[in-house]
Amino acid sequence: MAQKESLDIKHRFGKAIRRRRRELDLSQEILAEKAELHRTYISSIELGKCNVSLENIEKLAKALDISIADL
């Protein structure tokens, strides 16, 4: 069950990132530049395929002009 919950939170987080990126009308490439991350990593996050470090969550929140709690 813990593995299913882990997948669920990764997918929810990815959807939140994608939703906010689209609200700001940003491409994955532009978000990647703003967050100092690679575009393919942004794609993997949005698809719920990877665990995101706290450091990268902070970078994404800043790049998306949103609090971590609101993600």
LUMTORMI-641997 format. One record per residue: residue in three letters; chain; x, y, z of N, C-alpha, C in turn; residue number from 1. Coordinates in nm, 3 decimals, always signed. Example, Ala and Ser with C-alpha at 12.3 -4.5 7.8 and 13.67 -1.06 7.14 Angstrom:
BEGIN
R  residuo  cadena      n_X      n_Y      n_Z     ca_X     ca_Y     ca_Z      c_X      c_Y      c_Z  num
R      Ala       A   +1.319   -0.569   +0.780   +1.230   -0.450   +0.780   +1.320   -0.330   +0.780    1
R      Ser       A   +1.285   -0.225   +0.708   +1.367   -0.106   +0.714   +1.290   +0.003   +0.787    2
END
This chain:
BEGIN
R  residuo  cadena      n_X      n_Y      n_Z     ca_X     ca_Y     ca_Z      c_X      c_Y      c_Z  num
R      Met       A   +0.081   -0.120   +0.000   +0.000   +0.000   +0.000   +0.085   +0.126   +0.000    1
R      Ala       A   +0.198   +0.125   +0.070   +0.285   +0.242   +0.074   +0.338   +0.276   -0.064    2
R      Gln       A   +0.365   +0.174   -0.145   +0.414   +0.198   -0.280   +0.307   +0.267   -0.364    3
R      Lys       A   +0.181   +0.229   -0.350   +0.071   +0.290   -0.423   +0.056   +0.437   -0.380    4
R      Glu       A   +0.067   +0.463   -0.250   +0.057   +0.600   -0.200   +0.169   +0.686   -0.255    5
R      Ser       A   +0.289   +0.628   -0.267   +0.403   +0.700   -0.321   +0.378   +0.739   -0.467    6
R      Leu       A   +0.325   +0.646   -0.544   +0.293   +0.675   -0.684   +0.186   +0.783   -0.692    7
R      Asp       A   +0.086   +0.775   -0.606   -0.023   +0.871   -0.607   +0.027   +1.012   -0.578    8
R      Ile       A   +0.112   +1.028   -0.480   +0.161   +1.162   -0.446   +0.250   +1.217   -0.557    9
R      Lys       A   +0.328   +1.131   -0.622   +0.411   +1.177   -0.733   +0.325   +1.225   -0.848   10
R      His       A   +0.217   +1.153   -0.877   +0.127   +1.195   -0.984   +0.053   +1.323   -0.949   11
R      Arg       A   +0.007   +1.335   -0.825   -0.062   +1.459   -0.782   +0.032   +1.578   -0.789   12
R      Phe       A   +0.156   +1.559   -0.744   +0.253   +1.668   -0.749   +0.281   +1.707   -0.894   13
R      Gly       A   +0.299   +1.608   -0.979   +0.324   +1.635   -1.120   +0.211   +1.712   -1.185   14
R      Lys       A   +0.088   +1.674   -1.152   -0.028   +1.745   -1.207   -0.033   +1.890   -1.157   15
R      Ala       A   +0.003   +1.910   -1.032   +0.005   +2.046   -0.975   +0.109   +2.133   -1.046   16
R      Ile       A   +0.224   +2.074   -1.074   +0.330   +2.148   -1.145   +0.282   +2.183   -1.286   17
R      Arg       A   +0.226   +2.086   -1.355   +0.178   +2.111   -1.491   +0.066   +2.216   -1.493   18
R      Arg       A   -0.027   +2.205   -1.399   -0.139   +2.300   -1.393   -0.088   +2.443   -1.373   19
R      Arg       A   +0.005   +2.460   -1.278   +0.058   +2.594   -1.251   +0.140   +2.645   -1.370   20
R      Arg       A   +0.217   +2.558   -1.431   +0.297   +2.598   -1.548   +0.206   +2.649   -1.659   21
R      Arg       A   +0.098   +2.578   -1.681   +0.004   +2.618   -1.785   -0.070   +2.747   -1.748   22
R      Glu       A   -0.102   +2.765   -1.620   -0.164   +2.890   -1.575   -0.077   +3.009   -1.610   23
R      Leu       A   +0.054   +2.989   -1.599   +0.149   +3.097   -1.629   +0.189   +3.100   -1.776   24
R      Asp       A   +0.133   +3.009   -1.853   +0.160   +3.000   -1.997   +0.310   +2.982   -2.025   25
R      Leu       A   +0.370   +2.889   -1.949   +0.512   +2.859   -1.965   +0.529   +2.725   -2.034   26
R      Ser       A   +0.628   +2.715   -2.119   +0.665   +2.585   -2.176   +0.750   +2.511   -2.072   27
R      Gln       A   +0.766   +2.382   -2.091   +0.855   +2.306   -2.004   +0.996   +2.361   -2.012   28
R      Glu       A   +1.036   +2.401   -2.131   +1.171   +2.454   -2.152   +1.194   +2.582   -2.070   29
R      Ile       A   +1.097   +2.673   -2.075   +1.110   +2.799   -2.001   +1.111   +2.772   -1.850   30
R      Leu       A   +1.021   +2.684   -1.804   +1.021   +2.649   -1.662   +1.154   +2.589   -1.621   31
R      Ala       A   +1.207   +2.501   -1.704   +1.336   +2.438   -1.673   +1.446   +2.543   -1.659   32
R      Glu       A   +1.447   +2.640   -1.749   +1.548   +2.747   -1.741   +1.531   +2.828   -1.613   33
R      Lys       A   +1.407   +2.865   -1.582   +1.381   +2.946   -1.462   +1.418   +2.872   -1.334   34
R      Ala       A   +1.395   +2.740   -1.333   +1.422   +2.659   -1.215   +1.563   +2.600   -1.214   35
R      Glu       A   +1.638   +2.626   -1.321   +1.773   +2.571   -1.336   +1.773   +2.419   -1.330   36
R      Leu       A   +1.677   +2.359   -1.402   +1.664   +2.215   -1.412   +1.659   +2.178   -1.561   37
R      His       A   +1.669   +2.051   -1.591   +1.665   +2.007   -1.730   +1.520   +1.988   -1.774   38
R      Arg       A   +1.490   +2.015   -1.899   +1.354   +2.002   -1.950   +1.300   +1.860   -1.937   39
R      Thr       A   +1.384   +1.761   -1.960   +1.335   +1.623   -1.950   +1.301   +1.588   -1.804   40
R      Tyr       A   +1.369   +1.650   -1.710   +1.337   +1.630   -1.569   +1.200   +1.689   -1.538   41
R      Ile       A   +1.171   +1.806   -1.592   +1.039   +1.868   -1.575   +0.932   +1.774   -1.629   42
R      Ser       A   +0.955   +1.717   -1.746   +0.861   +1.624   -1.805   +0.839   +1.503   -1.715   43
R      Ser       A   +0.946   +1.448   -1.662   +0.935   +1.331   -1.573   +0.857   +1.365   -1.446   44
R      Ile       A   +0.880   +1.484   -1.393   +0.805   +1.528   -1.274   +0.657   +1.535   -1.307   45
R      Glu       A   +0.624   +1.601   -1.417   +0.484   +1.619   -1.455   +0.414   +1.486   -1.481   46
R      Leu       A   +0.489   +1.386   -1.524   +0.432   +1.254   -1.549   +0.430   +1.166   -1.423   47
R      Gly       A   +0.481   +1.219   -1.313   +0.483   +1.144   -1.187   +0.581   +1.030   -1.186   48
R      Lys       A   +0.689   +1.044   -1.262   +0.785   +0.934   -1.276   +0.905   +0.942   -1.181   49
R      Cys       A   +0.917   +1.050   -1.106   +1.037   +1.059   -1.022   +1.006   +1.122   -0.887   50
R      Asn       A   +1.093   +1.090   -0.791   +1.087   +1.154   -0.661   +1.164   +1.286   -0.673   51
R      Val       A   +1.104   +1.391   -0.626   +1.165   +1.523   -0.639   +1.225   +1.563   -0.504   52
R      Ser       A   +1.349   +1.608   -0.505   +1.414   +1.648   -0.380   +1.352   +1.778   -0.328   53
R      Leu       A   +1.370   +1.802   -0.201   +1.320   +1.926   -0.141   +1.383   +2.048   -0.208   54
R      Glu       A   +1.510   +2.037   -0.241   +1.580   +2.147   -0.308   +1.513   +2.179   -0.442   55
R      Asn       A   +1.480   +2.076   -0.518   +1.417   +2.098   -0.648   +1.271   +2.143   -0.636   56
R      Ile       A   +1.203   +2.099   -0.531   +1.067   +2.149   -0.505   +1.073   +2.299   -0.480   57
R      Glu       A   +1.172   +2.341   -0.403   +1.188   +2.485   -0.376   +1.218   +2.562   -0.505   58
R      Lys       A   +1.305   +2.509   -0.589   +1.337   +2.573   -0.717   +1.213   +2.587   -0.804   59
R      Leu       A   +1.133   +2.481   -0.809   +1.011   +2.483   -0.889   +0.911   +2.585   -0.835   60
R      Ala       A   +0.893   +2.587   -0.704   +0.799   +2.681   -0.643   +0.839   +2.824   -0.674   61
R      Lys       A   +0.968   +2.854   -0.662   +1.015   +2.990   -0.693   +0.994   +3.023   -0.840   62
R      Ala       A   +1.026   +2.929   -0.928   +1.012   +2.952   -1.072   +0.865   +2.970   -1.111   63
R      Leu       A   +0.776   +2.905   -1.036   +0.633   +2.913   -1.065   +0.562   +3.020   -0.981   64
R      Asp       A   +0.640   +3.093   -0.901   +0.586   +3.202   -0.818   +0.467   +3.154   -0.734   65
R      Ile       A   +0.493   +3.047   -0.660   +0.389   +2.987   -0.576   +0.457   +2.930   -0.452   66
R      Ser       A   +0.384   +2.924   -0.342   +0.444   +2.866   -0.221   +0.448   +2.714   -0.234   67
R      Ile       A   +0.539   +2.655   -0.162   +0.551   +2.509   -0.164   +0.420   +2.449   -0.114   68
R      Ala       A   +0.361   +2.507   -0.012   +0.236   +2.455   +0.043   +0.123   +2.455   -0.060   69
R      Asp       A   +0.123   +2.553   -0.149   +0.017   +2.562   -0.249   +0.035   +2.464   -0.364   70
R      Leu       A   +0.153   +2.404   -0.372   +0.174   +2.303   -0.475   +0.107   +2.174   -0.431   71
END
